[in-house]
Amino acid sequence: MAAAAQTPEALKRFTPYEPAPGEEYMNDQQLAHFREILLDWKRDLMEEVDRTVRHLQEDANNYADPADRATQEEGFNLELRTRDRERKLLKKINETIDKIDEDDYGFCEACGVEIGIRRLEARPTATQCVDCKTLAELKEKQLGG
C-alpha cells in the first residue's frame, strides 16, 4: 500500500480562486491562477533538488564503521529515490504548463467534461474528472495492476 502523500507547500500557499457568477470555465484569469500554482510548485521542487545536491556533497563522509557507512548510504538512497519521484513530477508539471499554453487545460482526457477548479487546486496536474479517475482506479484494482 502506498504511503500517504504530503500536500506540497506550494499547494497550501495560494488563495483559492472564486469564479464570478456565469464566469467562463478556464478563462484567462483561471489559467493564470493555475500557471502560478504550477510555477510555484516547480520552484519548490527545484529548490529541493539544489538542497539534495548540497547535502550529498557536504555530508558524504567515509565512515570506517560499516554500519555507519551503510546507514549513511541508505539515507542517501532514500533521498535519491525521493528526488527521482520529484523529477517525474517536474516532467508532469511541465507537461501541464504546456497544456495551459495550448489552451487545453482543465478538461477530462477521458470524457471531456470540466475537471473542476477545486479538484485542480488540490491536484493541478489532474487529467481526469473524479468519475473517470475513480473508474480507472477500480479497473486497475480489478486487473491487479
N, C-alpha and C positions, 0 to 999 in steps of 0.2 A: 504494500500500500504506500502511495506517495506521501511524503511529509507535507504538512500544510504550508503553503507559501505565504511569506510575509508580504504585506502591502508595501510596495516601494514608496519611499519618501515623496517622490515626485507626484505620486497619485494621491497624496494626502494634502499637498500644499495648494492646490488650485481652488478657485471659487467655483462652485457648481454653476453651470450655465442655466439661466432661466429664460426660456424662449417666450417671446411675446405672443399673445393670443393670435392665432392664424399665421404665425411665422412659418415660412417655408423650411422644411427639413433640409439640413445640410447646406444652408446658405453660406455666404462668405464669412459671416461672423462665427458661425458654428465651426466651420472648417479651420478658421484661425485659432479658435479655442482649442481644438484637438491637436493642431500642429504644435501649439505652445506646450501642451501637456507632454506630447511625444518628445519634443526637443529637450524639455527639462529632464525627462526620464533618461534620455540618451546621454545628457551631460552627467547625470549622476552615475550612470554605468561607466562612462569613460573615466571619471574620477576614481572609481573603484579599481579599474584596470591600472591606473597610474599608481595607486596605493599598493596594489599587489606587487607590481614590478619593484617598487622601492623596498617593500617588505622582504621580498625574496633576495634582493641584492644585499640589504643591510643585515638581515638576520641569518644568513647562511653561515652556520658555524660547522666546523669539522670536529664533532664531538668524538672523544676517544671511546667513550662508553657506547657499545652497540645499541643499548636500549634507548639512550638519549638521542642517538642519531636516528633510530627508527621512529621515535616519537616526532622528531622534527620533520622527517621525510613524510610521515603520514599527514601531518598538518599542512605541509606544502601541497601534497597530492589533493587533499580536500579543497584547499584554496584554488588550485588549478582547475579542478572539476567544476567548482562554482563559477569561475571565470569562463569556462567553456560553455556552460549553460547561458551565461550572460552574453557571450559572443553570439550565440544563436538568437537570443532575444534582440540584440542590436540589429541583426540582419532583419528580423521581423519588424522592428520599429522602422528601419529604413524603407522596407517594402510598404509599410503603412503610410509613411510620409509620401512615398511615390504615388500611392492611391489617392491621397488628398490632392497632390499636384495634378493628377489626371482627372479630378472631379469624379472619382469612382469610390468614394468612401462612405461608410455608414449603412450600406445595404447588404443583406444576406447573400452570400455567394451561392447558397443552395436554392433559395426560393425567391430572392429579390425583394423581400419586404424590408422595411426600416428596422435596423438593429435596435435603435433607441438611444437617446442621449445618455440616460443613466447607466445603461449597460456599457456603453462606450467609455464613459467616465471611469467605471470600475475596471474595465479591461479595454484600453484604447486600441489594442491590436486585434480585437474580436472580428471575425469574418463571417460569423453566423448569428442569426437571431437565437433567442433562448430555445425556442421549439426545435429548430433544426439541430442545434448543438446537443440538446438532450437526446434527441433521436439518434444522432451519430454516436453518442456515448453509450446508449443502450445497445446499438448494433455491435459496437466494438466489444462490449462486455459479453454479449451473447456468443460472438465469434472467438472470444478468448484472446483478442489482440490488444 
